[in-house]
Amino acid sequence: MARRPIILSLTNMHETGMRLLHASAEVRMASAVDPATLRREVVGADALIVRTGGEVDAALLDCGKDLKVVGRHGVGYDQIDVEAATERGIQVV
């Protein structure tokens, strides 16, 4: 049996969205958005969902060696180092 993808979410979202995510993945909520906590909690995650708070920089991406995608729940990519993600083959949506 294939392993369910792991999503680390830095924020809650509408219950319908959370229900859809839970139907196809293991969803983990970040316990805090400070850099040290995020670097620990991103280990093993396949996807990262960000909204407000939490910087997605090269150091965080290096800790998330299994990351395939960073999803921005909102507008703009100011808190995401898109260049660093692209260099690592991680899509930003």
C-alpha positions in Angstrom: 0.0 0.0 0.0 1.4 3.4 -1.0 2.1 6.0 1.7 -0.3 8.8 1.9 1.3 12.2 1.2 2.1 14.4 4.2 0.9 18.0 4.1 2.2 20.5 6.7 -0.2 23.4 7.0 0.9 26.6 8.7 -2.8 27.7 9.0 -6.3 26.4 9.4 -8.6 26.9 6.5 -12.3 26.4 5.8 -13.6 23.0 7.0 -14.5 22.0 3.4 -10.9 22.5 2.3 -9.6 20.7 5.3 -12.0 17.8 4.7 -10.8 17.5 1.1 -7.1 17.5 2.2 -7.7 14.9 4.9 -9.5 12.6 2.3 -6.3 12.1 0.3 -3.4 13.0 2.6 -2.1 13.1 6.2 -2.5 16.7 7.3 -0.2 18.0 10.0 -0.7 21.4 11.5 2.4 23.4 12.4 2.6 24.0 16.1 4.3 27.4 15.6 5.6 29.4 12.7 9.0 30.4 14.0 11.9 29.2 11.8 13.3 26.6 14.2 9.9 24.9 14.7 9.1 24.9 11.0 12.5 23.4 10.2 11.8 20.5 12.5 8.2 20.0 11.4 8.7 20.1 7.7 10.9 17.0 7.7 9.1 14.3 5.8 6.4 16.6 4.4 5.5 16.3 0.7 3.7 19.6 0.6 3.6 22.8 2.6 0.6 25.2 2.8 1.2 28.8 3.9 -1.1 31.6 4.5 0.2 34.3 6.8 3.2 34.0 9.0 6.1 31.8 8.5 8.9 32.5 6.0 9.6 29.8 3.4 13.3 30.4 2.8 16.1 28.3 1.5 17.0 27.0 4.9 13.4 25.7 5.4 13.3 24.2 2.0 16.6 22.4 2.7 15.0 20.7 5.7 12.0 19.7 3.7 13.9 17.3 1.4 10.7 15.5 0.4 8.8 18.7 -0.5 7.3 18.7 -4.0 5.0 21.7 -3.7 4.5 24.8 -1.6 0.9 26.1 -1.8 0.1 29.7 -1.0 -3.4 30.0 0.5 -3.9 33.6 -0.4 -2.4 36.3 -2.6 1.3 36.9 -3.4 4.5 35.1 -2.8 6.4 37.6 -0.6 7.0 35.1 2.2 8.2 32.4 -0.2 11.7 32.2 -1.8 10.4 31.1 -5.2 13.9 31.1 -6.7 15.2 28.7 -4.0 12.1 26.5 -4.4 12.6 26.4 -8.2 16.3 25.5 -7.8 15.2 22.5 -5.6 12.5 21.3 -8.0 9.7 22.4 -5.7 6.7 23.9 -7.4 5.1 27.0 -5.9 1.4 27.5 -6.5 
